[in-house]
Amino acid sequence: MPQPLSVVLIAQNAAAQLPQCLASAAFADEIVLVDSGSSDGTAELASRCGARVLHQEWLGFGRQKQYAVEQARHDWVLCLDADERVSAELEASIRLALEAPAAPVYRMARRNRFLGRWLRHGEGYPDWSVRLFDRREARWSDDAVHEKVLFAVTPATLAGDLLHESAEDLGRYFEKQNRYSALAARQLHERGRSAGIAELLLSPLVRFVKFYLLRLGFLDGVPGLVHIAIGCAASFLKYAKLIELQRARPAP
C-alpha cells in the first residue's frame, strides 16, 4: 500500500499562479496551504480547489515552510511553491516512490521558465531540489531566506521535472531579487559575517563562470544571459547590503 501524501504550500497573494499548481498536485491525499495574509483571494481560491487553508503570520521562509509541514495529516510531504507545478513524469515517479520508498528523502530536478523559455542549462536546470520527504527524517531550516531541507541521509532521485515559472515579468523578478538580497544580507549580518571588496568582486564573477560558462548557460540564448546577469547582480547587492549593515551606526 503506498504511503499517503500531503502536498504543502505557503503563499501570499498568489492567486494568479495557484490554479495550475493545485491542479498538478491533485493526485495527493491532501493539499495544505498556509496563507500569510493575502488580499487577492488566494485563500478563497485554494479552498474552492479543495485545499485545507490555514493562516499564519509570516515567520520567514524556512520557519513558515516548516510550520506548513507540521500541519499536514501525513508524514510524507511534498513541498511546493505557488509558481511551481508537478509534471506528469514527476507525478508518476512520486507515485512509484511512495509504493516502496527507497529513502526517506527525495530530490528532483527543477526546470525554470524565464523570459518565455524553459532553461536547459546554467542555474536554470537541473536546479536539484529536495522537496519530497518523510517529515520524521527531515525538516526545513530556520533560515529567513535561501532555506533548505535538513537531513542526515543520502537522498534518492526522482525522474521528471518540477516546473517553475521563475518570472512573470522582469519588474517583479527584480523586486523579488531585491527583497531576497536584503534578507540574505540581514541573515549574514546576524550570523556575524562580514564582507569587503573581495566579496563584491569575486562573488558575481565566480557565479558567472560557474553557471554561464562551465554549466553552459550561454546555450540558453538571451534568456540565459539575462538570467545569469540578474543572478550576478543579486550576489553583488547581497554583499553591498551587508557592507551597509556593517557600517550602520546607531543614532546618537
C-alpha positions as CSV (number, residue, x, y, z in Angstrom):
1,M,0.0,0.0,0.0
2,P,1.5,3.4,-0.9
3,Q,2.4,5.9,1.7
4,P,-0.3,8.7,2.0
5,L,1.0,12.0,0.7
6,S,0.3,15.6,1.8
7,V,1.2,18.4,-0.5
8,V,2.1,21.6,1.5
9,L,2.4,25.2,0.3
10,I,3.0,28.6,1.7
11,A,1.5,31.6,-0.2
12,Q,0.7,35.2,-0.1
13,N,-1.2,37.0,-3.0
14,A,-0.5,34.0,-5.3
15,A,-4.0,33.7,-6.9
16,A,-2.7,34.1,-10.4
17,Q,-0.3,31.2,-10.2
18,L,-2.2,28.9,-7.9
19,P,-4.7,27.1,-10.1
20,Q,-2.1,25.3,-12.2
21,C,-0.1,24.4,-9.1
22,L,-3.1,22.9,-7.3
23,A,-4.3,21.1,-10.4
24,S,-0.9,19.4,-10.8
25,A,-1.0,18.3,-7.1
26,A,-4.5,16.9,-7.2
27,F,-3.1,13.3,-7.0
28,A,-2.1,13.8,-3.4
29,D,-4.2,12.6,-0.5
30,E,-4.5,16.2,0.8
31,I,-3.2,19.7,0.0
32,V,-2.4,22.1,2.8
33,L,-1.9,25.8,2.0
34,V,-0.7,28.2,4.7
35,D,-1.6,31.8,3.8
36,S,0.2,34.7,5.5
37,G,-2.4,37.4,4.8
38,S,-3.3,37.5,1.1
39,S,-5.6,40.3,-0.2
40,D,-6.1,38.9,-3.7
41,G,-8.4,35.9,-2.9
42,T,-5.6,33.3,-2.6
43,A,-7.1,31.6,0.4
44,E,-10.6,31.5,-1.0
45,L,-9.4,30.2,-4.4
46,A,-7.3,27.5,-2.7
47,S,-10.3,26.4,-0.6
48,R,-12.5,26.1,-3.6
49,C,-9.9,23.9,-5.3
50,G,-10.0,21.5,-2.3
51,A,-7.1,22.6,-0.3
52,R,-7.2,22.9,3.5
53,V,-6.3,26.5,4.2
54,L,-4.7,27.8,7.4
55,H,-3.5,31.3,8.3
56,Q,-0.1,32.0,9.9
57,E,1.6,35.4,10.1
58,W,4.9,35.5,8.3
59,L,7.7,33.7,10.1
60,G,10.4,33.8,7.4
61,F,10.7,31.3,4.6
62,G,12.2,28.4,6.5
63,R,10.1,28.6,9.6
64,Q,6.9,29.2,7.5
65,K,7.5,26.1,5.4
66,Q,8.3,24.0,8.5
67,Y,5.0,25.2,10.1
68,A,3.2,24.1,7.0
69,V,4.8,20.7,7.1
70,E,3.8,20.3,10.7
71,Q,0.1,20.9,9.9
72,A,0.0,18.0,7.4
73,R,-2.0,15.0,8.3
74,H,0.5,12.6,6.7
75,D,4.2,12.1,7.4
76,W,5.2,12.0,3.7
77,V,5.1,15.6,2.4
78,L,5.7,17.2,-1.0
79,C,6.6,20.9,-0.6
80,L,5.7,23.2,-3.5
81,D,5.7,26.9,-4.2
82,A,2.6,28.5,-5.8
83,D,4.5,29.2,-9.0
84,E,5.6,25.6,-9.4
85,R,3.7,22.6,-10.9
86,V,4.4,18.9,-11.0
87,S,5.0,17.5,-14.4
88,A,3.3,14.2,-15.5
89,E,6.6,12.3,-15.4
90,L,7.4,13.6,-11.9
91,E,3.9,12.7,-10.7
92,A,4.4,9.1,-11.9
93,S,7.8,9.0,-10.3
94,I,6.4,10.2,-7.0
95,R,3.6,7.6,-7.1
96,L,6.1,4.9,-7.7
97,A,8.5,6.0,-5.0
98,L,5.7,6.0,-2.4
99,E,4.8,2.4,-3.2
100,A,8.0,1.3,-1.6
101,P,10.3,4.3,-0.5
102,A,14.0,3.7,-1.2
103,A,14.9,6.6,1.0
104,P,13.2,9.0,3.4
105,V,14.3,12.0,1.3
106,Y,14.0,12.5,-2.5
107,R,15.4,15.2,-4.7
108,M,14.0,16.3,-8.1
109,A,15.2,18.4,-11.0
110,R,13.5,21.9,-11.1
111,R,13.2,23.4,-14.6
112,N,13.0,27.2,-14.6
113,R,11.0,29.1,-17.2
114,F,12.4,32.6,-17.9
115,L,11.5,35.2,-20.5
116,G,9.2,32.7,-22.1
117,R,11.8,29.9,-22.4
118,W,12.4,26.7,-20.4
119,L,16.1,26.9,-19.5
120,R,18.1,23.8,-20.0
121,H,21.5,24.8,-18.6
122,G,23.2,27.1,-16.1
123,E,21.4,28.0,-12.9
124,G,18.1,27.2,-14.7
125,Y,18.4,23.4,-14.9
126,P,18.6,20.9,-13.4
127,D,18.5,23.1,-10.2
128,W,18.3,20.0,-7.9
129,S,15.8,20.5,-5.1
130,V,14.8,18.3,-2.1
131,R,11.0,18.5,-1.9
132,L,9.6,15.1,-1.1
133,F,10.5,13.7,2.3
134,D,9.3,11.9,5.4
135,R,9.0,14.7,8.0
136,R,10.1,12.3,10.7
137,E,13.5,12.2,9.0
138,A,13.9,15.8,7.6
139,R,12.8,19.3,8.2
140,W,13.2,22.8,6.8
141,S,15.9,25.0,8.2
142,D,15.0,28.2,10.2
143,D,16.6,30.4,7.6
144,A,14.7,33.6,6.7
145,V,15.7,33.2,3.1
146,H,17.6,30.6,1.0
147,E,16.0,28.0,3.3
148,K,16.9,24.3,2.7
149,V,15.7,20.9,3.8
150,L,17.9,19.4,6.6
151,F,18.5,15.6,6.6
152,A,21.2,13.1,7.5
153,V,20.8,10.6,4.7
154,T,21.7,10.3,1.0
155,P,18.6,11.4,-0.9
156,A,17.2,9.3,-3.7
157,T,16.5,10.9,-7.1
158,L,13.1,11.2,-8.8
159,A,12.6,11.2,-12.6
160,G,10.7,14.1,-14.1
161,D,10.8,17.8,-13.6
162,L,9.3,20.3,-11.2
163,L,8.3,23.1,-13.4
164,H,8.9,26.6,-12.1
165,E,7.6,29.8,-13.6
166,S,10.5,31.9,-12.3
167,A,9.4,35.3,-13.6
168,E,6.0,36.7,-14.7
169,D,7.8,39.8,-15.9
170,L,11.2,41.4,-15.3
171,G,9.9,44.1,-13.0
172,R,8.5,41.6,-10.5
173,Y,11.6,39.4,-10.8
174,F,13.9,42.4,-10.0
175,E,11.6,43.2,-7.0
176,K,11.9,39.6,-5.7
177,Q,15.7,39.6,-6.1
178,N,15.9,42.9,-4.3
179,R,13.9,41.5,-1.4
180,Y,15.9,38.3,-1.3
181,S,19.3,40.0,-1.4
182,A,18.2,42.3,1.6
183,L,17.0,39.2,3.6
184,A,20.2,37.3,2.8
185,A,22.4,40.3,3.8
186,R,20.5,40.6,7.1
187,Q,20.9,36.9,7.8
188,L,24.6,37.0,7.2
189,H,24.9,40.1,9.4
190,E,23.1,38.4,12.2
191,R,25.5,35.5,12.0
192,G,28.5,37.7,12.3
193,R,29.6,37.6,8.7
194,S,31.3,40.5,7.1
195,A,32.2,41.5,3.5
196,G,34.5,43.7,1.6
197,I,35.8,44.4,-1.9
198,A,36.8,40.8,-2.5
199,E,33.2,39.5,-1.9
200,L,31.8,42.3,-4.1
201,L,34.0,41.5,-7.0
202,L,34.5,37.7,-6.7
203,S,31.0,36.5,-5.8
204,P,29.4,37.7,-9.1
205,L,32.4,36.6,-11.1
206,V,32.5,33.1,-9.6
207,R,28.8,32.7,-10.2
208,F,29.1,33.8,-13.8
209,V,32.0,31.5,-14.6
210,K,30.3,28.5,-12.8
211,F,26.8,28.8,-14.3
212,Y,27.2,30.7,-17.6
213,L,30.5,29.1,-18.8
214,L,31.1,25.8,-17.0
215,R,27.4,24.8,-16.9
216,L,26.7,26.1,-20.4
217,G,24.2,28.8,-19.5
218,F,25.2,30.5,-22.8
219,L,23.4,27.8,-24.7
220,D,20.1,29.2,-23.4
221,G,20.5,32.3,-25.6
222,V,19.3,35.7,-24.4
223,P,17.1,34.3,-21.6
224,G,20.1,32.5,-20.2
225,L,22.3,35.6,-20.4
226,V,19.6,37.8,-18.7
227,H,19.0,35.1,-16.0
228,I,22.7,34.9,-15.0
229,A,23.2,38.7,-15.2
230,I,20.4,39.3,-12.7
231,G,21.8,36.5,-10.5
232,C,25.2,38.1,-10.5
233,A,23.7,41.5,-9.7
234,A,21.9,39.9,-6.8
235,S,25.1,38.5,-5.5
236,F,26.7,41.9,-5.7
237,L,23.7,43.5,-4.0
238,K,23.7,41.0,-1.2
239,Y,27.3,41.9,-0.2
240,A,26.8,45.6,-0.8
241,K,23.8,45.5,1.6
242,L,25.9,43.5,4.1
243,I,28.6,46.2,4.0
244,E,25.9,48.8,4.5
245,L,24.7,47.0,7.6
246,Q,28.3,46.7,8.9
247,R,28.8,50.4,8.5
248,A,25.5,51.5,10.0
249,R,25.8,53.3,13.3
250,P,23.0,53.7,15.9
251,A,21.5,57.1,16.0
252,P,23.1,59.3,18.8
